[in-house]
Amino acid sequence: MNLFAPILMAGGQDGGGGMVQLGFFGLIFLIMYLLLIRPQRKKQKEHEQLLNSLSKGDKVVTSSGMFGVIFAIDDKRNIVVLKTGEIKLEFLKSSIAARVEN
């Protein structure tokens, strides 16, 4: 009896293993896309729409937690001037986290 016969027979039966692995990696990528990438892109689009719709007089909160009213917007420099009480502060427009309802 040949000792290598089972090994040789098993090696010849591996016909679609590569396609199964490729399908498995494709399934993992699809799951990652649906659970991570797609929701992040949606959130980013919503934030961009918020930044584009800001106007003078809107009450907002920054990503650092500071509340203020928009005093001026400079689109060229991408800066928003917030008025908090009697103080006016400049912030990057992208640091605005949300609009606050009055």
C-alpha positions as MATLAB code, in Angstrom:
seq = 'MNLFAPILMAGGQDGGGGMVQLGFFGLIFLIMYLLLIRPQRKKQKEHEQLLNSLSKGDKVVTSSGMFGVIFAIDDKRNIVVLKTGEIKLEFLKSSIAARVEN';
ca = [
       0.000    0.000    0.000;
       1.220    3.460   -0.931;
       1.473    5.874    2.047;
       1.155    8.976   -0.128;
      -2.017    7.899   -1.926;
      -4.461    9.750    0.435;
      -2.424   12.967    0.159;
      -2.314   12.813   -3.610;
      -6.039   12.092   -3.850;
      -6.930   14.937   -1.448;
      -4.789   17.381   -3.411;
      -6.544   16.589   -6.641;
     -10.031   17.205   -5.197;
      -9.455   20.899   -4.338;
     -11.301   22.456   -7.272;
     -13.221   25.535   -6.031;
     -11.367   26.563   -2.853;
     -10.080   29.796   -4.340;
     -13.528   30.918   -5.423;
     -14.933   30.197   -1.957;
     -12.222   32.323   -0.338;
     -12.809   35.142   -2.823;
     -16.540   35.028   -2.130;
     -15.879   35.036    1.609;
     -13.661   38.153    1.370;
     -16.274   39.829   -0.816;
     -18.936   39.089    1.807;
     -16.754   40.533    4.567;
     -16.136   43.704    2.510;
     -19.886   44.067    1.869;
     -20.649   43.763    5.582;
     -17.929   46.324    6.438;
     -19.326   48.699    3.827;
     -22.887   48.414    5.111;
     -21.986   48.706    8.789;
     -19.129   51.224    8.760;
     -18.462   53.118    5.549;
     -21.996   53.905    4.382;
     -23.280   55.350    7.699;
     -20.125   57.471    8.066;
     -20.568   58.948    4.575;
     -24.221   59.705    5.333;
     -23.262   61.482    8.558;
     -20.572   63.461    6.727;
     -23.049   64.598    4.039;
     -25.525   65.722    6.713;
     -22.772   67.738    8.437;
     -21.784   69.384    5.143;
     -25.429   70.324    4.511;
     -25.604   71.831    8.004;
     -22.476   73.909    7.404;
     -23.764   75.143    4.042;
     -27.137   76.151    5.515;
     -25.736   78.225    8.391;
     -26.673   81.879    8.442;
     -26.201   84.927   10.639;
     -28.273   84.732   13.821;
     -28.353   80.919   14.095;
     -27.675   79.541   17.558;
     -25.073   76.758   17.335;
     -22.834   74.567   19.447;
     -19.218   73.838   18.545;
     -17.531   70.451   18.758;
     -15.816   71.658   21.952;
     -19.216   72.329   23.551;
     -19.303   76.121   23.332;
     -22.687   77.690   22.576;
     -23.021   80.903   20.633;
     -24.916   82.894   18.031;
     -23.408   83.319   14.588;
     -22.341   86.940   14.223;
     -20.574   86.647   10.846;
     -19.508   84.020    8.332;
     -16.393   84.310    6.152;
     -16.623   81.630    3.454;
     -13.278   82.606    1.889;
     -11.336   81.847    5.072;
     -13.815   79.167    6.219;
     -14.343   80.979    9.536;
     -17.439   81.625   11.637;
     -17.561   84.426   14.221;
     -19.652   83.427   17.236;
     -20.992   85.870   19.767;
     -21.174   84.559   23.322;
     -22.492   87.272   25.588;
     -20.355   90.334   24.802;
     -17.418   88.335   23.447;
     -16.908   87.508   19.763;
     -14.799   84.459   18.941;
     -13.584   83.065   15.623;
     -13.959   79.343   14.908;
     -13.344   77.166   11.904;
     -16.614   76.550   10.141;
     -16.043   72.800   10.370;
     -15.960   72.987   14.181;
     -19.703   73.725   14.277;
     -21.294   70.505   15.543;
     -25.008   71.311   15.474;
     -27.665   73.979   15.253;
     -29.492   74.539   18.535;
     -33.207   75.264   18.592;
     -34.087   78.557   20.274;
];
